[in-house]
């Protein structure tokens, strides 16, 4: 068994994990990526007005790192409507049209039947099928990856990378969309964490270069109730459990994906972690000795956008010219379950 801790005593959170076998990913590359955030920024002042929370701007910044987040202005804009705008941007970046897409994998953790439906015209919770109709992805096979929450982009990408060559498909869209406000319980301070948005990535098998170099995925159902739904269909998060275990799992898988590819932190151009809480991100970076100049975040302005956080941070920094062609990027993320993982990709 490989070492799973920074010290000599195995940590109970990771000591049982077996080393994953080497991946055999057929060549796929990130052909295009896009993102969308709705409405004007909602600042921390919004939560200062909720007397029961007893928090202010300084408390939110100190405990989460968040300055603002985005929420849709009304119910006409939901997960699918936001996703459609991210898809348009991703397709344009890839130089493709809707008819070029063979596979759509949607993922979201915040839609609910009736209480928070995925679109203005859909009472169910899926996003890929109503998105197919809205965007005109008429040749695509569509389904959703559910239950892994914030890890949805990595699980969706691994699924797409496996299906593209296996089924002779050319291009896949992995689409993440979150609309948390309707299911937030404003009696709890963690309601200040979550923001809405969407992101979409086009993965193409029409390449001989391996842009997606490695994916490592883990799950431990011992913690399935750390994220849950209460009797009023509102989000329930056991923050202490997440804070105690999450950094250990993220550090473990970050170290794992580097070591099994013969890399060190020095070889990575950019680290893009799940934007769950800035304090958790800083803890993981300290454990892995990731320098501040290699770390990319958008949680300060976007909040915790669950499955959207990693692809939106990638998209924002690619479009800003910070992430460039040829750069080596490592991502790490954790979601419900816990489900967690890491990806290693080369930007084409």
N, C-alpha and C positions, 0 to 999 in steps of 0.2 A: 504493500500500500504506500502511495506517495504521501509525503507530509502534507497535511491540510491546515496547518497553523503556522503562525510566525514563530512559535516557540517549540519546545521539545515535548510538551504535553498536548496530545490531540484535543481539539475543541469538540465538545459533544455535538455542536451544530453541524460539523463537517467531517468528523472522524469516520463516519460510516460510509462516506462516498467512495466508490471505486473509481479508479482512473477510467475515463471514457476511451473507447477505441478510436483510432485515427479516422477522420472523416474521409469519404470518397466522393466529394462533390464534383459533378461534371461541370465543365466551364459555363458559368453564368456571370454576367456583369451588371452593375447598376447603370442602366441606360438613361434614367431620368428620375428626378425626385421633386416633389412640390409640397407646399404646406399652406394652411389657411387658419387665421384666427379671427373670430367674429367680433364685431362691435368695438367700442372704445375701451381702453384699459379700465378695469375696475380696481381702484386703489384700495389700500388697507383702511382708508377712512370709512369705507362701507361697513367694515366689521366693528369699528369703534362705535358706530351708532347702534349696535345690537348689545344692549346693556347686559343681557344674561351671560354673554361670552366673557366679559371683563377683560378684554384685551385691547391693545392699541397698536399703532404702527411700529413702535419700538419693539414690542413683544413679538409681533409677527416676524419682523426682520431678524431678530435674535434667534428665534426658535425654528424658523423655516428658511430664511434667506429671501423670502418673497416680498416684492414691492407692489406688484400688480398682477392681474390675471384677466382673461377675457371670458365673457359669457354672451350668448346670443341675446339680441335685444328683445325678441319676442318668439312665440311658438312657431312662427312660419319658418324659422331656421333651426333645424335640428341636425342630428349626426349626418344623415345622408346629404342634406343640402350643403353642409360644410365640406363633406368628402368630395362632392362633385367638383368644387372649386380647386381642391388640392389635386384631384385627378387631371383636370384640364391643364394645370401648371406642369405636372409630371409628364404628361403626354407631349406637351410642347417642348419640354427640355429633351425628351427622348427623340423628338422628330417623328413621332408616330401618331396615328389616328385611332379612334375607337375600334375600327375594324381590324387593327393589327394585334389586338389583345385576345389571347386564347384562354386566359385563366384570371379570375379575380378572387382574391382571398381577403375577406373583410375581417376586422377585429375591433371590438369595443367592449368596455367593461361597465358602461354607464347606462346603456339603453335598457328599458324594461317594458314588457307588454302593458300597454295602456297607460301606466303611470309615467313612463318616459319613452314613448315610441320613437323609432329610429328616424322617422321622417314625418312631415306634415300630412302625408297621405297614407301612412302605414302604422297600424296599431300593434304590430309585432315588434320584435327587438333586433331583427337581422338588418345588416346594412348592404351586403353584396348584391342581393337580388333587386331591391328597389333602386340601388345605385346603377345596376346594369340598365334598367329601363330609363332612368333619368339621363344618363350620359350616352346611351346608345351603344353599349358594349355588346352588340347582338350576337357575336360569334363566341363569346367567352363562356366557359364553365365557371359557375359561381358558387361559393359557399363561405361560411364564416368559421373562424377559429375562435372559440369562446372559452371562458373560465380561467384563462391565464392572465387576464387584466393587463397590467403594465408591461408584461413580457410578450405581449401579442405581436409586436413587430418582429421580434426574433423568431418566435414560433411560426409565424406566417411566412417569413422569409425562408426558413429551413424547409417548410412544406412546399413552397413554390420551387425552390432549387431542386428538390427531389422529384417533383411531378413533371417539370418541364422536359427533361430528357427522357424520363420513363414513358411519357405519353406522346412524345414527338411534338410537343408544343414549342412555340417560338418565344412568346412574351407573356409575362405575368404581372399583374398589378397587385401589390400588397397595400391595402388601404386601412388606415387607422382613423377612428373618429370618436370623439368623446364629448358628451354634453352633460356635465355632472350636476348643474344647478338644481334641476327638478328633484334630485334624489339626495341632496345634501340636508343633513339635520343641523340646523343652525343653533341647536342647544349645545353643540360640541365645538371646541376650538379648532379641531382639524378641518372644519368646513372652510377655513381660510386658506387651506392648501390648494384646492382644486380649481383648475381652469379648463375651458373648452377649446376645441380646435380639431383640426384634421391634418393628416399627412398621407402622401401616397408615393410609392416607389415602383418604378418599372424595372423588373429584372428580365434580362434578355438572354436566351440561350443561343442567339445568333452571333456567336463569338468563339474564338479559339483560346482567348485569354481567360484565366481564372480570376475574375474580379472578386468573387466571394471565396475567400481562402479557407475559412474554417468557421464552424458553428459548434458551440458546446451548450447543451441543454440539460438541466437537472429539474427534479421535482421532489418535494417532501410533503406529503399530505398530512403530516403531524400538525401542520399549522394552517389547515384549511379554513379554520374559523377566525383567523387573524383579520381577514376581510370578509364581511358578511352583509346581510340585508336584515334590517329589523322588522318588527311587526307592522310598521307603517310604510314599508317598501323604501325606507331611507338607507343610505350607506352607513355601515357600521365598521369602524376600523379600530383595532386594538393597538394603539400607537406604541405602547411600551414593548410589546412583543416584536413588532416590526423593527423598532429601534435597537432592540437587544440582539436580534438574530440577523437582520438584513445585511449590515456591514460585513459580517463574517462570511456570509454566503457569496456576496459580491466580490470580496477580496479573494476568496478561494477560487472562484471561476475566472477571475481576471488573471490570477497567477497561473492557473491551469492552461488557459489558451496561449499564454506566452511561452510557457515551458514546453508544451508539446509541439510548438512550431519552432523551437530553438531560438526564440527571440527574447530580448530584454526590453525594459521600458525605453531604453535609448533608441531602439529600432522603430518605435511607434511615433508617427507624426502627431496624431491627435487621439485623445481619449474622449469618448462621448458616453457618459453614464446615464442611466435613467434619472430623470430630473424629479426625484421624489421629495427630497429635502436636502438643502444645501449642507446642513451639518453632517448628514449621512455621507454625502459625496466627499466632503472634506476628510471624514474619517477613513473612507476607503482609499483616497489618494495618499493619505499619510501612511497607511499600512503598506501600500504597493510602491511608495516612494515616487509617485507620479508628480512631476514638476507642474507648478501652476500654469506655466506658459504652454503646456500641452493639453490642458483641460478646457473643454468647451461646454458651456452651460447656457440655458435660456430660462431657467426656472425663475430667475429674478423678475423678469417681465411677463412670463407666460404662466407661472404657477406650475403645479404638478398636473400635467395633462395625460397622465397614465400611458396608454399605448402610444400616444402621439408624441411623447416627449423625446425619444431618441431620433425618430425620423424627422421630426420638425427641427430639431437642433442641427442635424446633418444638413437638411435643406437650407436653413437660414445661413449656415456658414459656407456652404457651397455657392449659394447665390451671392453672398457678400464677397466671394473671392478669397476667403480665408483658407478653406480647404481647397486644394488645387489638384489637378490631374497628376496621378502618380503617387499621391499621398497614401500612406498606410494608416488605416483608422481601426481602432479597437472600441467596441461598444460592450457595456455590461448593463444588465437590467434584472429586475426582480418583480414578480407579480403575485397574484393570489395563489395560495396553495401550501407552501410557497412554490412557485415555478420561477426559475431563474436561469440565466445563461449569458453567453458572450459571443460576439461575432468579430471576425477579422476580415476586413475588406480593403481592396486596393481601388482607389478612385480612378476611373478610366479617363 
